[in-house]
Amino acid sequence: MLFDALVACLVIGRLAGGRVHRLATIPLRHSWLFVVGFAGQLLILVPALSAASGWIHILSYAPLFAGVAVNFHIRELWIAALGLALNFSVIAANGGKMPTSAEAIRRIGRPGLIRYLQQGRHPRNVLITRRTWLPLLGDRFVLPPPYPRATVFSAGDVLLTVSICALVLRGMGAFGLGRSAEPSPKAR
């Protein structure tokens, strides 16, 4: 969902007068923290690390939180911080896996995924059951077909996506928004 939204924001931003090269003016500090955090989330998919995937998933949030903290001067990241906190809370409470609604999976037309999750073989997700902690924060929302990449997502994912898209649009200068993500002079 985030990748699709980012591509859409780049296209919309360009059509709305923004320039991609202006993204370099966003005053992002220690961007490597975000790279490390997202790389950690990709490590979860490595079969040889499956026994530790829950811990890797939980620990991958540490550099993401650190990245947001050192960039709290960028107001869009305030929303991202909330999205990260929601996702981290539900993942940590459920042993390093994001609880996912079986009904939501049915709505995107992937019943085979339900069987896979029932077997406990998915490295990142688990089905929501009566024993799930914080089920309302899990992947419960649906972007259904005919969307070409139908998916399920959480409230935290929505907040992360909105914040990143807002940052990209403002960073590009789209719709006449500020050319960079610096705080206003009054806020300094």
N, C-alpha and C positions, 0 to 999 in steps of 0.2 A: 504494500500500500504506500509506504513512504517513498519508494523509488518512483512509482507511477506518478505520485503527486509532485515529486520534485521535477520530473520531466515536464509535466503539465505546467508547473509554475515557471519554468524556464521559457517555455513557448509563450505562455500568456504574458510573462514579463517582457519578453522581446516585442510582442505585438502591442503592448501598452507603453512603448517608448523606452523601455529599459535596455541596458547594455550589459552583456555577460561579463565583460572585462571589469566592470565596476564592482563585481563581487570581491575582487582582490582588495578593495578598500575597507571591507568589513574588518574592524579591529579585533580579530579573533586571536586570542593568546593561547599558546600551548596546544595547538590543533592536534598534535600528536596524541594527546590524551583520548580524543574521540576516535582516532584511528586504532589505538590499542584496544579501546572498549569494544568497538565493532568487530575487530579481528578476533577478540575473545569470544564473541557470540558466534563467529564462524567456526571456531575450534570445536564447538559443541557438535558440529556435523561430522567430525572426523571419527570414523568407527573405532579406531584404536583407543580413543579417549572416552568411549561411551560410559565406562564405569564412573568417571569423574565429571560427566557432563553437567550434572546438577550444580556441583560446586563451581565449575567453570562459568556456568550461566550466571550464578549469583555474583561471583567475583568480577565478572566483566562489567558490572555496573559501577565499580569503584572508580575506574578512570573516567567513565562518563559523568559521574557526579562531580569529580574533581574538575573536569573540563568545563562543566556548567558553572561551578563555583568561581573559577578564575576568570570567567567571562560574564559574570553577573552584571557588568556594565552594559551588556547588550540586552535590552528589555524583552526581546522575543524569547530569550532563553529562560525567562521567569516561567513562562508557560511550559517550556520543555522540561524544566526542573520538576514541575508538578506531574507531567506525563511520565517522566522517569520514576518518580517516587511511587506512583500508582502501579506501574508495571513491576518495579522491584518488589514492592510489598507483596503482591499476589504471587510472584514467582518464588520469592524467599519463603513465604508461608507454605508453599506447596512443594518443597524439596527441590527447587531449581527448575521447575517446569511450569509453563503457562497453562492454566486450566482452560479448556476449550469446550464450548457447547456442542453436543451431538446434533441438536436441532439446527444450529447455525451451519454445521458441516453438511447436513442433509440439504439445506437450502441452497448451497453452492454446487450441489450435485456431485459430491465426492464420498459416497457411502463406504468405499474401500478404505478411506482414511479413518473412519470410525473403527473398523476392525483392527487396523494397524495400531491405533491408540489404545484399544481395549487390550491388546497384547502387551502394552507397555514398551513397545519398541521405538517409539518416536523420541528423538533426543531432546526436543524442546517443549513438547506439549503433552498434556494428559487430559483425559475427559473429565468434565465437571461431574461430580457425584455428590451424594449427601455428605460425604466426608471432606469435601473440598473447602479450604479456608478462603474467605473473601471471594466467593464465586462471582459476585457482581462486577469485579474488576478484571475478570478473565476475558478471553476472546468470545464475545457474545454477539457482536454486531456483524452484519453481512453486507458485502458488496457483491450482489448476486449476478448471475448471467442475465442479460447478454453481455455484461462487462467481460472483456476477453480474459482477464486474469481474476476471476471471481475469488474472493478471499473472506476470511473472518478476521475480526480485529477487536481490540479492547478500547476502553475509554482512554487509557494512557496513550495508546497508539494515535488516537484522534488528536490529543493535545500535542504530542510530538510532531505530528504531521502539520498541524496548523501553525505551530511555532516556526518550524523550519521553512515552510512556504512563505510566511510573513517576513522572515529574515531575508530570504532570497529575493522576494519582490522589492522590499525596501532597499536591499543592497544593490540591486540592479537599477534602482531609480525609477521603477515602473510606476505608472499612474501618478507621476509627479512626486512620489514619496522621496524622502531624503536619500541622497546618494550613498550614504554609508550608514552603518548601524551604531554610530557614536551617539551618546546621550546628548540632549540639548544643552546649550551653554548654561541654562538656569539650573540644570540637574547636577552640574559639576561642583 
